[in-house]
Amino acid sequence: MISITGPLIGVIVGGNVISALGGYKSKKSLYVTCALAIVCLSCAIPIAFIDDYITVVVLLWFLLFAGGFILPSMTGIMLNTVDQSLRTQANSIANISYNLLGFLPAPFVYGFMSDIGGV
């Protein structure tokens, strides 16, 4: 339930809030996106150090909500910095980078760190 509701509600609320603030080119939307990035970070850091189940669940939900909130606005902000004729290529390169540099090596890196740490 957490992994479905948090990001889904975050994307819906984030898209509507950024649109209400003037879209991707507005400075207000950039400030709100940065503020939610700080919220996301402040929810992520304590999760590793807390043993209470309910607290971890609440922090994880807010982490996923803030990440979902940030996603549409950051994508729009990044694509608006590229010339109109290059946006398709920029989006493709960004998605390839996310997949090859983020999602693909993640299980290996986590397993490697676990083997080194002896956990």
Biopython code that builds the backbone (N, CA, C, O; Angstrom):
import numpy as np
from Bio.PDB.StructureBuilder import StructureBuilder

atoms = [
    (1, "MET", "N", (0.817, -1.198, 0.000)),
    (1, "MET", "CA", (0.000, 0.000, 0.000)),
    (1, "MET", "C", (0.863, 1.267, 0.000)),
    (1, "MET", "O", (0.522, 2.269, -0.627)),
    (2, "ILE", "N", (1.981, 1.196, 0.714)),
    (2, "ILE", "CA", (2.846, 2.376, 0.787)),
    (2, "ILE", "C", (3.463, 2.681, -0.570)),
    (2, "ILE", "O", (3.488, 3.830, -1.011)),
    (3, "SER", "N", (3.961, 1.634, -1.227)),
    (3, "SER", "CA", (4.659, 1.854, -2.496)),
    (3, "SER", "C", (3.712, 2.207, -3.633)),
    (3, "SER", "O", (4.166, 2.633, -4.695)),
    (4, "ILE", "N", (2.421, 2.042, -3.442)),
    (4, "ILE", "CA", (1.456, 2.447, -4.466)),
    (4, "ILE", "C", (0.900, 3.828, -4.163)),
    (4, "ILE", "O", (0.890, 4.702, -5.030)),
    (5, "THR", "N", (0.437, 4.026, -2.934)),
    (5, "THR", "CA", (-0.255, 5.276, -2.628)),
    (5, "THR", "C", (0.686, 6.471, -2.532)),
    (5, "THR", "O", (0.336, 7.553, -3.004)),
    (6, "GLY", "N", (1.864, 6.316, -1.940)),
    (6, "GLY", "CA", (2.785, 7.439, -1.772)),
    (6, "GLY", "C", (3.185, 8.095, -3.084)),
    (6, "GLY", "O", (2.931, 9.284, -3.275)),
    (7, "PRO", "N", (3.805, 7.348, -3.994)),
    (7, "PRO", "CA", (4.219, 7.977, -5.256)),
    (7, "PRO", "C", (3.044, 8.418, -6.126)),
    (7, "PRO", "O", (3.114, 9.456, -6.783)),
    (8, "LEU", "N", (1.972, 7.637, -6.132)),
    (8, "LEU", "CA", (0.832, 7.980, -6.973)),
    (8, "LEU", "C", (0.192, 9.296, -6.528)),
    (8, "LEU", "O", (-0.075, 10.172, -7.351)),
    (9, "ILE", "N", (-0.047, 9.427, -5.242)),
    (9, "ILE", "CA", (-0.614, 10.673, -4.728)),
    (9, "ILE", "C", (0.394, 11.812, -4.911)),
    (9, "ILE", "O", (0.000, 12.938, -5.215)),
    (10, "GLY", "N", (1.684, 11.533, -4.730)),
    (10, "GLY", "CA", (2.710, 12.551, -4.926)),
    (10, "GLY", "C", (2.753, 13.087, -6.338)),
    (10, "GLY", "O", (2.881, 14.294, -6.539)),
    (11, "VAL", "N", (2.649, 12.206, -7.324)),
    (11, "VAL", "CA", (2.669, 12.639, -8.728)),
    (11, "VAL", "C", (1.433, 13.474, -9.037)),
    (11, "VAL", "O", (1.531, 14.502, -9.707)),
    (12, "ILE", "N", (0.276, 13.041, -8.555)),
    (12, "ILE", "CA", (-0.959, 13.775, -8.833)),
    (12, "ILE", "C", (-0.927, 15.149, -8.166)),
    (12, "ILE", "O", (-1.211, 16.162, -8.806)),
    (13, "VAL", "N", (-0.584, 15.179, -6.886)),
    (13, "VAL", "CA", (-0.526, 16.459, -6.167)),
    (13, "VAL", "C", (0.582, 17.342, -6.735)),
    (13, "VAL", "O", (0.374, 18.540, -6.931)),
    (14, "GLY", "N", (1.747, 16.772, -7.000)),
    (14, "GLY", "CA", (2.864, 17.545, -7.526)),
    (14, "GLY", "C", (2.566, 18.171, -8.871)),
    (14, "GLY", "O", (2.873, 19.341, -9.097)),
    (15, "GLY", "N", (1.972, 17.402, -9.761)),
    (15, "GLY", "CA", (1.620, 17.950, -11.073)),
    (15, "GLY", "C", (0.631, 19.089, -10.974)),
    (15, "GLY", "O", (0.762, 20.094, -11.672)),
    (16, "ASN", "N", (-0.372, 18.937, -10.098)),
    (16, "ASN", "CA", (-1.373, 19.996, -9.934)),
    (16, "ASN", "C", (-0.791, 21.237, -9.257)),
    (16, "ASN", "O", (-1.113, 22.361, -9.642)),
    (17, "VAL", "N", (0.053, 21.042, -8.266)),
    (17, "VAL", "CA", (0.650, 22.189, -7.565)),
    (17, "VAL", "C", (1.579, 22.965, -8.498)),
    (17, "VAL", "O", (1.534, 24.195, -8.544)),
    (18, "ILE", "N", (2.408, 22.252, -9.230)),
    (18, "ILE", "CA", (3.341, 22.927, -10.151)),
    (18, "ILE", "C", (2.574, 23.646, -11.248)),
    (18, "ILE", "O", (2.959, 24.746, -11.646)),
    (19, "SER", "N", (1.506, 23.056, -11.740)),
    (19, "SER", "CA", (0.682, 23.745, -12.745)),
    (19, "SER", "C", (0.042, 24.996, -12.167)),
    (19, "SER", "O", (-0.029, 26.024, -12.839)),
    (20, "ALA", "N", (-0.428, 24.918, -10.918)),
    (20, "ALA", "CA", (-1.048, 26.080, -10.279)),
    (20, "ALA", "C", (-0.037, 27.190, -10.014)),
    (20, "ALA", "O", (-0.406, 28.364, -9.974)),
    (21, "LEU", "N", (1.222, 26.836, -9.834)),
    (21, "LEU", "CA", (2.263, 27.839, -9.576)),
    (21, "LEU", "C", (2.791, 28.492, -10.845)),
    (21, "LEU", "O", (3.608, 29.410, -10.769)),
    (22, "GLY", "N", (2.344, 28.040, -11.998)),
    (22, "GLY", "CA", (2.782, 28.669, -13.242)),
    (22, "GLY", "C", (3.553, 27.761, -14.173)),
    (22, "GLY", "O", (4.074, 28.225, -15.187)),
    (23, "GLY", "N", (3.639, 26.504, -13.865)),
    (23, "GLY", "CA", (4.315, 25.569, -14.748)),
    (23, "GLY", "C", (5.795, 25.439, -14.470)),
    (23, "GLY", "O", (6.297, 25.913, -13.451)),
    (24, "TYR", "N", (6.486, 24.793, -15.388)),
    (24, "TYR", "CA", (7.890, 24.446, -15.201)),
    (24, "TYR", "C", (8.832, 25.631, -15.294)),
    (24, "TYR", "O", (9.950, 25.572, -14.781)),
    (25, "LYS", "N", (8.403, 26.701, -15.936)),
    (25, "LYS", "CA", (9.278, 27.857, -16.116)),
    (25, "LYS", "C", (9.188, 28.858, -14.970)),
    (25, "LYS", "O", (9.936, 29.835, -14.946)),
    (26, "SER", "N", (8.299, 28.631, -14.038)),
    (26, "SER", "CA", (8.107, 29.542, -12.916)),
    (26, "SER", "C", (9.177, 29.325, -11.846)),
    (26, "SER", "O", (9.546, 28.188, -11.551)),
    (27, "LYS", "N", (9.665, 30.407, -11.276)),
    (27, "LYS", "CA", (10.641, 30.291, -10.183)),
    (27, "LYS", "C", (10.001, 29.696, -8.943)),
    (27, "LYS", "O", (10.664, 28.998, -8.176)),
    (28, "LYS", "N", (8.720, 29.964, -8.740)),
    (28, "LYS", "CA", (8.013, 29.408, -7.585)),
    (28, "LYS", "C", (8.016, 27.878, -7.637)),
    (28, "LYS", "O", (8.198, 27.217, -6.615)),
    (29, "SER", "N", (7.817, 27.331, -8.814)),
    (29, "SER", "CA", (7.799, 25.873, -8.931)),
    (29, "SER", "C", (9.175, 25.279, -8.654)),
    (29, "SER", "O", (9.284, 24.180, -8.109)),
    (30, "LEU", "N", (10.215, 25.999, -9.026)),
    (30, "LEU", "CA", (11.571, 25.531, -8.728)),
    (30, "LEU", "C", (11.831, 25.543, -7.223)),
    (30, "LEU", "O", (12.442, 24.615, -6.693)),
    (31, "TYR", "N", (11.375, 26.578, -6.537)),
    (31, "TYR", "CA", (11.540, 26.653, -5.085)),
    (31, "TYR", "C", (10.758, 25.558, -4.369)),
    (31, "TYR", "O", (11.255, 24.949, -3.422)),
    (32, "VAL", "N", (9.537, 25.313, -4.823)),
    (32, "VAL", "CA", (8.722, 24.255, -4.205)),
    (32, "VAL", "C", (9.360, 22.891, -4.455)),
    (32, "VAL", "O", (9.367, 22.041, -3.565)),
    (33, "THR", "N", (9.888, 22.675, -5.643)),
    (33, "THR", "CA", (10.549, 21.406, -5.956)),
    (33, "THR", "C", (11.781, 21.217, -5.080)),
    (33, "THR", "O", (12.020, 20.118, -4.581)),
    (34, "CYS", "N", (12.559, 22.264, -4.889)),
    (34, "CYS", "CA", (13.737, 22.170, -4.009)),
    (34, "CYS", "C", (13.322, 21.907, -2.562)),
    (34, "CYS", "O", (13.977, 21.139, -1.858)),
    (35, "ALA", "N", (12.246, 22.536, -2.122)),
    (35, "ALA", "CA", (11.763, 22.310, -0.755)),
    (35, "ALA", "C", (11.326, 20.858, -0.568)),
    (35, "ALA", "O", (11.605, 20.255, 0.468)),
    (36, "LEU", "N", (10.646, 20.299, -1.560)),
    (36, "LEU", "CA", (10.233, 18.902, -1.461)),
    (36, "LEU", "C", (11.419, 17.955, -1.561)),
    (36, "LEU", "O", (11.380, 16.861, -0.998)),
    (37, "ALA", "N", (12.463, 18.350, -2.261)),
    (37, "ALA", "CA", (13.681, 17.537, -2.292)),
    (37, "ALA", "C", (14.322, 17.488, -0.907)),
    (37, "ALA", "O", (14.849, 16.451, -0.502)),
    (38, "ILE", "N", (14.279, 18.594, -0.187)),
    (38, "ILE", "CA", (14.806, 18.615, 1.179)),
    (38, "ILE", "C", (13.938, 17.755, 2.096)),
    (38, "ILE", "O", (14.461, 17.044, 2.955)),
    (39, "VAL", "N", (12.618, 17.814, 1.920)),
    (39, "VAL", "CA", (11.714, 16.946, 2.685)),
    (39, "VAL", "C", (12.017, 15.481, 2.390)),
    (39, "VAL", "O", (12.052, 14.651, 3.298)),
    (40, "CYS", "N", (12.233, 15.172, 1.121)),
    (40, "CYS", "CA", (12.553, 13.796, 0.715)),
    (40, "CYS", "C", (13.837, 13.331, 1.393)),
    (40, "CYS", "O", (13.895, 12.221, 1.923)),
    (41, "LEU", "N", (14.847, 14.161, 1.379)),
    (41, "LEU", "CA", (16.116, 13.822, 2.004)),
    (41, "LEU", "C", (15.970, 13.684, 3.513)),
    (41, "LEU", "O", (16.538, 12.771, 4.113)),
    (42, "SER", "N", (15.215, 14.584, 4.125)),
    (42, "SER", "CA", (15.050, 14.515, 5.578)),
    (42, "SER", "C", (14.199, 13.333, 6.017)),
    (42, "SER", "O", (14.263, 12.936, 7.180)),
    (43, "CYS", "N", (13.417, 12.769, 5.133)),
    (43, "CYS", "CA", (12.678, 11.536, 5.440)),
    (43, "CYS", "C", (13.546, 10.299, 5.187)),
    (43, "CYS", "O", (13.380, 9.282, 5.859)),
    (44, "ALA", "N", (14.459, 10.379, 4.236)),
    (44, "ALA", "CA", (15.263, 9.215, 3.873)),
    (44, "ALA", "C", (16.366, 8.927, 4.889)),
    (44, "ALA", "O", (16.611, 7.767, 5.218)),
    (45, "ILE", "N", (17.018, 9.943, 5.381)),
    (45, "ILE", "CA", (18.176, 9.740, 6.257)),
    (45, "ILE", "C", (17.829, 8.990, 7.542)),
    (45, "ILE", "O", (18.538, 8.044, 7.887)),
    (46, "PRO", "N", (16.769, 9.367, 8.270)),
    (46, "PRO", "CA", (16.527, 8.675, 9.544)),
    (46, "PRO", "C", (16.030, 7.242, 9.414)),
    (46, "PRO", "O", (16.086, 6.487, 10.385)),
    (47, "ILE", "N", (15.548, 6.853, 8.248)),
    (47, "ILE", "CA", (14.990, 5.508, 8.101)),
    (47, "ILE", "C", (16.014, 4.435, 8.450)),
    (47, "ILE", "O", (15.659, 3.414, 9.039)),
    (48, "ALA", "N", (17.259, 4.646, 8.101)),
    (48, "ALA", "CA", (18.299, 3.641, 8.366)),
    (48, "ALA", "C", (18.612, 3.492, 9.849)),
    (48, "ALA", "O", (19.183, 2.482, 10.261)),
    (49, "PHE", "N", (18.252, 4.472, 10.644)),
    (49, "PHE", "CA", (18.628, 4.461, 12.055)),
    (49, "PHE", "C", (17.464, 4.206, 13.012)),
    (49, "PHE", "O", (17.667, 4.179, 14.226)),
    (50, "ILE", "N", (16.258, 4.019, 12.492)),
    (50, "ILE", "CA", (15.072, 3.864, 13.335)),
    (50, "ILE", "C", (14.622, 2.407, 13.329)),
    (50, "ILE", "O", (14.598, 1.753, 12.286)),
    (51, "ASP", "N", (14.265, 1.912, 14.512)),
    (51, "ASP", "CA", (13.797, 0.531, 14.644)),
    (51, "ASP", "C", (12.279, 0.415, 14.742)),
    (51, "ASP", "O", (11.737, -0.676, 14.564)),
    (52, "ASP", "N", (11.587, 1.506, 15.018)),
    (52, "ASP", "CA", (10.139, 1.473, 15.187)),
    (52, "ASP", "C", (9.451, 1.302, 13.835)),
    (52, "ASP", "O", (9.677, 2.086, 12.914)),
    (53, "TYR", "N", (8.615, 0.277, 13.721)),
    (53, "TYR", "CA", (7.968, -0.073, 12.455)),
    (53, "TYR", "C", (7.072, 1.054, 11.943)),
    (53, "TYR", "O", (7.159, 1.429, 10.774)),
    (54, "ILE", "N", (6.227, 1.586, 12.791)),
    (54, "ILE", "CA", (5.282, 2.619, 12.367)),
    (54, "ILE", "C", (6.018, 3.873, 11.900)),
    (54, "ILE", "O", (5.632, 4.470, 10.895)),
    (55, "THR", "N", (7.050, 4.276, 12.596)),
    (55, "THR", "CA", (7.819, 5.457, 12.212)),
    (55, "THR", "C", (8.484, 5.259, 10.854)),
    (55, "THR", "O", (8.496, 6.170, 10.027)),
    (56, "VAL", "N", (9.029, 4.084, 10.627)),
    (56, "VAL", "CA", (9.656, 3.790, 9.333)),
    (56, "VAL", "C", (8.619, 3.809, 8.217)),
    (56, "VAL", "O", (8.884, 4.326, 7.131)),
    (57, "VAL", "N", (7.455, 3.257, 8.474)),
    (57, "VAL", "CA", (6.393, 3.237, 7.465)),
    (57, "VAL", "C", (5.958, 4.660, 7.118)),
    (57, "VAL", "O", (5.785, 4.987, 5.944)),
    (58, "VAL", "N", (5.782, 5.500, 8.126)),
    (58, "VAL", "CA", (5.366, 6.886, 7.880)),
    (58, "VAL", "C", (6.453, 7.648, 7.113)),
    (58, "VAL", "O", (6.159, 8.353, 6.147)),
    (59, "LEU", "N", (7.701, 7.504, 7.545)),
    (59, "LEU", "CA", (8.799, 8.182, 6.842)),
    (59, "LEU", "C", (8.938, 7.674, 5.410)),
    (59, "LEU", "O", (9.195, 8.458, 4.496)),
    (60, "LEU", "N", (8.771, 6.373, 5.210)),
    (60, "LEU", "CA", (8.865, 5.812, 3.866)),
    (60, "LEU", "C", (7.750, 6.334, 2.972)),
    (60, "LEU", "O", (7.974, 6.620, 1.796)),
    (61, "TRP", "N", (6.536, 6.459, 3.535)),
    (61, "TRP", "CA", (5.437, 6.990, 2.740)),
    (61, "TRP", "C", (5.733, 8.420, 2.326)),
    (61, "TRP", "O", (5.544, 8.774, 1.162)),
    (62, "PHE", "N", (6.195, 9.251, 3.257)),
    (62, "PHE", "CA", (6.508, 10.641, 2.917)),
    (62, "PHE", "C", (7.687, 10.731, 1.950)),
    (62, "PHE", "O", (7.725, 11.620, 1.100)),
    (63, "LEU", "N", (8.642, 9.821, 2.074)),
    (63, "LEU", "CA", (9.756, 9.775, 1.131)),
    (63, "LEU", "C", (9.255, 9.490, -0.283)),
    (63, "LEU", "O", (9.651, 10.167, -1.232)),
    (64, "LEU", "N", (8.396, 8.503, -0.422)),
    (64, "LEU", "CA", (7.867, 8.158, -1.740)),
    (64, "LEU", "C", (6.920, 9.233, -2.262)),
    (64, "LEU", "O", (6.885, 9.498, -3.463)),
    (65, "PHE", "N", (6.151, 9.854, -1.368)),
    (65, "PHE", "CA", (5.281, 10.954, -1.768)),
    (65, "PHE", "C", (6.111, 12.123, -2.308)),
    (65, "PHE", "O", (5.813, 12.657, -3.377)),
    (66, "ALA", "N", (7.146, 12.516, -1.572)),
    (66, "ALA", "CA", (7.985, 13.632, -2.000)),
    (66, "ALA", "C", (8.712, 13.301, -3.304)),
    (66, "ALA", "O", (8.857, 14.165, -4.168)),
    (67, "GLY", "N", (9.166, 12.060, -3.450)),
    (67, "GLY", "CA", (9.803, 11.658, -4.706)),
    (67, "GLY", "C", (8.844, 11.720, -5.878)),
    (67, "GLY", "O", (9.210, 12.162, -6.967)),
    (68, "GLY", "N", (7.611, 11.274, -5.656)),
    (68, "GLY", "CA", (6.600, 11.367, -6.705)),
    (68, "GLY", "C", (6.222, 12.803, -7.012)),
    (68, "GLY", "O", (5.943, 13.140, -8.163)),
    (69, "PHE", "N", (6.209, 13.653, -5.993)),
    (69, "PHE", "CA", (5.918, 15.068, -6.179)),
    (69, "PHE", "C", (6.994, 15.718, -7.043)),
    (69, "PHE", "O", (6.691, 16.525, -7.921)),
    (70, "ILE", "N", (8.236, 15.366, -6.792)),
    (70, "ILE", "CA", (9.373, 15.968, -7.486)),
    (70, "ILE", "C", (9.470, 15.511, -8.945)),
    (70, "ILE", "O", (9.882, 16.281, -9.812)),
    (71, "LEU", "N", (9.095, 14.278, -9.207)),
    (71, "LEU", "CA", (9.324, 13.671, -10.523)),
    (71, "LEU", "C", (8.774, 14.474, -11.700)),
    (71, "LEU", "O", (9.550, 14.783, -12.605)),
    (72, "PRO", "N", (7.490, 14.833, -11.751)),
    (72, "PRO", "CA", (7.032, 15.555, -12.949)),
    (72, "PRO", "C", (7.642, 16.940, -13.085)),
    (72, "PRO", "O", (7.944, 17.383, -14.193)),
    (73, "SER", "N", (7.827, 17.635, -11.949)),
    (73, "SER", "CA", (8.374, 18.983, -12.056)),
    (73, "SER", "C", (9.835, 18.970, -12.472)),
    (73, "SER", "O", (10.241, 19.789, -13.296)),
    (74, "MET", "N", (10.634, 18.067, -11.927)),
    (74, "MET", "CA", (12.044, 18.012, -12.316)),
    (74, "MET", "C", (12.213, 17.582, -13.772)),
    (74, "MET", "O", (13.089, 18.087, -14.473)),
    (75, "THR", "N", (11.384, 16.658, -14.220)),
    (75, "THR", "CA", (11.449, 16.263, -15.624)),
    (75, "THR", "C", (11.122, 17.451, -16.518)),
    (75, "THR", "O", (11.823, 17.701, -17.498)),
    (76, "GLY", "N", (10.071, 18.180, -16.191)),
    (76, "GLY", "CA", (9.712, 19.351, -16.987)),
    (76, "GLY", "C", (10.760, 20.439, -16.933)),
    (76, "GLY", "O", (11.068, 21.055, -17.953)),
    (77, "ILE", "N", (11.314, 20.684, -15.755)),
    (77, "ILE", "CA", (12.346, 21.716, -15.619)),
    (77, "ILE", "C", (13.578, 21.340, -16.436)),
    (77, "ILE", "O", (14.143, 22.182, -17.134)),
    (78, "MET", "N", (13.992, 20.091, -16.352)),
    (78, "MET", "CA", (15.185, 19.673, -17.108)),
    (78, "MET", "C", (14.941, 19.748, -18.613)),
    (78, "MET", "O", (15.814, 20.196, -19.356)),
    (79, "LEU", "N", (13.772, 19.318, -19.067)),
    (79, "LEU", "CA", (13.506, 19.351, -20.505)),
    (79, "LEU", "C", (13.330, 20.776, -21.021)),
    (79, "LEU", "O", (13.596, 21.036, -22.195)),
    (80, "ASN", "N", (12.892, 21.695, -20.181)),
    (80, "ASN", "CA", (12.757, 23.083, -20.623)),
    (80, "ASN", "C", (14.087, 23.797, -20.748)),
    (80, "ASN", "O", (14.150, 24.874, -21.340)),
    (81, "THR", "N", (15.152, 23.224, -20.205)),
    (81, "THR", "CA", (16.465, 23.837, -20.358)),
    (81, "THR", "C", (17.116, 23.476, -21.687)),
    (81, "THR", "O", (18.142, 24.049, -22.052)),
    (82, "VAL", "N", (16.529, 22.534, -22.405)),
    (82, "VAL", "CA", (17.068, 22.065, -23.686)),
    (82, "VAL", "C", (16.291, 22.739, -24.816)),
    (82, "VAL", "O", (15.096, 23.001, -24.679)),
    (83, "ASP", "N", (16.964, 23.017, -25.924)),
    (83, "ASP", "CA", (16.284, 23.584, -27.092)),
    (83, "ASP", "C", (15.142, 22.675, -27.536)),
    (83, "ASP", "O", (15.192, 21.457, -27.370)),
    (84, "GLN", "N", (14.113, 23.301, -28.105)),
    (84, "GLN", "CA", (12.916, 22.574, -28.531)),
    (84, "GLN", "C", (13.255, 21.428, -29.487)),
    (84, "GLN", "O", (12.662, 20.353, -29.393)),
    (85, "SER", "N", (14.186, 21.640, -30.391)),
    (85, "SER", "CA", (14.511, 20.620, -31.393)),
    (85, "SER", "C", (15.262, 19.420, -30.798)),
    (85, "SER", "O", (15.315, 18.359, -31.419)),
    (86, "LEU", "N", (15.842, 19.580, -29.599)),
    (86, "LEU", "CA", (16.636, 18.508, -28.997)),
    (86, "LEU", "C", (15.944, 17.820, -27.820)),
    (86, "LEU", "O", (16.545, 16.957, -27.180)),
    (87, "ARG", "N", (14.702, 18.180, -27.524)),
    (87, "ARG", "CA", (14.022, 17.640, -26.341)),
    (87, "ARG", "C", (13.778, 16.141, -26.424)),
    (87, "ARG", "O", (13.896, 15.444, -25.417)),
    (88, "THR", "N", (13.448, 15.643, -27.577)),
    (88, "THR", "CA", (13.216, 14.206, -27.720)),
    (88, "THR", "C", (14.493, 13.426, -27.443)),
    (88, "THR", "O", (14.476, 12.420, -26.734)),
    (89, "GLN", "N", (15.597, 13.895, -28.008)),
    (89, "GLN", "CA", (16.874, 13.230, -27.773)),
    (89, "GLN", "C", (17.301, 13.366, -26.313)),
    (89, "GLN", "O", (17.830, 12.414, -25.741)),
    (90, "ALA", "N", (17.084, 14.517, -25.707)),
    (90, "ALA", "CA", (17.456, 14.726, -24.308)),
    (90, "ALA", "C", (16.660, 13.805, -23.394)),
    (90, "ALA", "O", (17.212, 13.242, -22.449)),
    (91, "ASN", "N", (15.377, 13.648, -23.665)),
    (91, "ASN", "CA", (14.550, 12.745, -22.866)),
    (91, "ASN", "C", (15.015, 11.301, -23.016)),
    (91, "ASN", "O", (15.050, 10.556, -22.036)),
    (92, "SER", "N", (15.367, 10.904, -24.220)),
    (92, "SER", "CA", (15.851, 9.549, -24.450)),
    (92, "SER", "C", (17.173, 9.291, -23.727)),
    (92, "SER", "O", (17.351, 8.246, -23.101)),
    (93, "ILE", "N", (18.085, 10.234, -23.816)),
    (93, "ILE", "CA", (19.380, 10.089, -23.140)),
    (93, "ILE", "C", (19.183, 10.051, -21.625)),
    (93, "ILE", "O", (19.846, 9.281, -20.928)),
    (94, "ALA", "N", (18.279, 10.875, -21.121)),
    (94, "ALA", "CA", (18.014, 10.877, -19.679)),
    (94, "ALA", "C", (17.469, 9.518, -19.230)),
    (94, "ALA", "O", (17.909, 8.988, -18.209)),
    (95, "ASN", "N", (16.533, 8.955, -19.966)),
    (95, "ASN", "CA", (15.961, 7.659, -19.589)),
    (95, "ASN", "C", (16.974, 6.529, -19.696)),
    (95, "ASN", "O", (16.994, 5.631, -18.855)),
    (96, "ILE", "N", (17.809, 6.566, -20.717)),
    (96, "ILE", "CA", (18.868, 5.552, -20.827)),
    (96, "ILE", "C", (19.827, 5.682, -19.651)),
    (96, "ILE", "O", (20.257, 4.676, -19.085)),
    (97, "SER", "N", (20.165, 6.914, -19.283)),
    (97, "SER", "CA", (21.060, 7.126, -18.141)),
    (97, "SER", "C", (20.437, 6.623, -16.845)),
    (97, "SER", "O", (21.115, 5.983, -16.041)),
    (98, "TYR", "N", (19.154, 6.905, -16.636)),
    (98, "TYR", "CA", (18.486, 6.417, -15.427)),
    (98, "TYR", "C", (18.565, 4.901, -15.356)),
    (98, "TYR", "O", (18.876, 4.331, -14.310)),
    (99, "ASN", "N", (18.280, 4.258, -16.477)),
    (99, "ASN", "CA", (18.235, 2.797, -16.483)),
    (99, "ASN", "C", (19.618, 2.167, -16.378)),
    (99, "ASN", "O", (19.816, 1.241, -15.591)),
    (100, "LEU", "N", (20.576, 2.656, -17.159)),
    (100, "LEU", "CA", (21.906, 2.039, -17.171)),
    (100, "LEU", "C", (22.745, 2.388, -15.952)),
    (100, "LEU", "O", (23.495, 1.549, -15.454)),
    (101, "LEU", "N", (22.625, 3.616, -15.468)),
    (101, "LEU", "CA", (23.471, 4.040, -14.356)),
    (101, "LEU", "C", (22.774, 3.932, -12.997)),
    (101, "LEU", "O", (23.444, 3.935, -11.964)),
    (102, "GLY", "N", (21.460, 3.837, -12.982)),
    (102, "GLY", "CA", (20.731, 3.795, -11.722)),
    (102, "GLY", "C", (20.122, 2.446, -11.420)),
    (102, "GLY", "O", (20.477, 1.804, -10.432)),
    (103, "PHE", "N", (19.207, 2.014, -12.266)),
    (103, "PHE", "CA", (18.436, 0.807, -11.973)),
    (103, "PHE", "C", (19.214, -0.481, -12.235)),
    (103, "PHE", "O", (19.102, -1.429, -11.458)),
    (104, "LEU", "N", (19.990, -0.535, -13.299)),
    (104, "LEU", "CA", (20.703, -1.771, -13.636)),
    (104, "LEU", "C", (21.774, -2.153, -12.617)),
    (104, "LEU", "O", (21.792, -3.304, -12.180)),
    (105, "PRO", "N", (22.672, -1.241, -12.214)),
    (105, "PRO", "CA", (23.717, -1.661, -11.267)),
    (105, "PRO", "C", (23.271, -1.693, -9.802)),
    (105, "PRO", "O", (24.032, -2.150, -8.948)),
    (106, "ALA", "N", (22.075, -1.225, -9.492)),
    (106, "ALA", "CA", (21.653, -1.125, -8.089)),
    (106, "ALA", "C", (21.711, -2.463, -7.347)),
    (106, "ALA", "O", (22.267, -2.494, -6.249)),
    (107, "PRO", "N", (21.178, -3.566, -7.872)),
    (107, "PRO", "CA", (21.262, -4.826, -7.117)),
    (107, "PRO", "C", (22.699, -5.290, -6.890)),
    (107, "PRO", "O", (23.022, -5.819, -5.826)),
    (108, "PHE", "N", (23.552, -5.095, -7.879)),
    (108, "PHE", "CA", (24.952, -5.479, -7.730)),
    (108, "PHE", "C", (25.645, -4.646, -6.660)),
    (108, "PHE", "O", (26.361, -5.178, -5.812)),
    (109, "VAL", "N", (25.428, -3.335, -6.709)),
    (109, "VAL", "CA", (26.076, -2.442, -5.740)),
    (109, "VAL", "C", (25.601, -2.766, -4.330)),
    (109, "VAL", "O", (26.419, -2.838, -3.413)),
    (110, "TYR", "N", (24.301, -2.962, -4.134)),
    (110, "TYR", "CA", (23.788, -3.279, -2.803)),
    (110, "TYR", "C", (24.319, -4.623, -2.322)),
    (110, "TYR", "O", (24.674, -4.762, -1.152)),
    (111, "GLY", "N", (24.379, -5.608, -3.205)),
    (111, "GLY", "CA", (24.930, -6.910, -2.834)),
    (111, "GLY", "C", (26.406, -6.832, -2.510)),
    (111, "GLY", "O", (26.869, -7.468, -1.563)),
    (112, "PHE", "N", (27.148, -6.062, -3.284)),
    (112, "PHE", "CA", (28.572, -5.883, -3.046)),
    (112, "PHE", "C", (28.809, -5.210, -1.690)),
    (112, "PHE", "O", (29.673, -5.634, -0.921)),
    (113, "MET", "N", (28.040, -4.168, -1.409)),
    (113, "MET", "CA", (28.176, -3.475, -0.120)),
    (113, "MET", "C", (27.796, -4.399, 1.030)),
    (113, "MET", "O", (28.407, -4.336, 2.097)),
    (114, "SER", "N", (26.810, -5.243, 0.835)),
    (114, "SER", "CA", (26.410, -6.180, 1.874)),
    (114, "SER", "C", (27.494, -7.213, 2.111)),
    (114, "SER", "O", (27.754, -7.580, 3.258)),
    (115, "ASP", "N", (28.133, -7.692, 1.050)),
    (115, "ASP", "CA", (29.216, -8.655, 1.201)),
    (115, "ASP", "C", (30.428, -8.045, 1.911)),
    (115, "ASP", "O", (31.070, -8.705, 2.728)),
    (116, "ILE", "N", (30.730, -6.814, 1.603)),
    (116, "ILE", "CA", (31.854, -6.129, 2.251)),
    (116, "ILE", "C", (31.560, -5.910, 3.729)),
    (116, "ILE", "O", (32.428, -6.101, 4.581)),
    (117, "GLY", "N", (30.318, -5.504, 4.027)),
    (117, "GLY", "CA", (29.951, -5.215, 5.408)),
    (117, "GLY", "C", (29.739, -6.443, 6.257)),
    (117, "GLY", "O", (29.715, -6.347, 7.484)),
    (118, "GLY", "N", (29.584, -7.598, 5.636)),
    (118, "GLY", "CA", (29.393, -8.835, 6.387)),
    (118, "GLY", "C", (28.018, -8.965, 7.011)),
    (118, "GLY", "O", (27.843, -9.714, 7.973)),
    (119, "VAL", "N", (27.047, -8.253, 6.485)),
    (119, "VAL", "CA", (25.705, -8.329, 7.058)),
    (119, "VAL", "C", (24.920, -9.437, 6.406)),
    (119, "VAL", "O", (23.760, -9.661, 6.755)),
]
sb = StructureBuilder()
sb.init_structure("model")
sb.init_model(0)
sb.init_chain("A")
sb.init_seg("    ")
for serial, (resi, resn, name, xyz) in enumerate(atoms, 1):
    if name == "N":
        sb.init_residue(resn, " ", resi, " ")
    sb.init_atom(name, np.array(xyz, "f"), 0.0, 1.0, " ", f" {name:<3s}", serial, name[0])
structure = sb.get_structure()
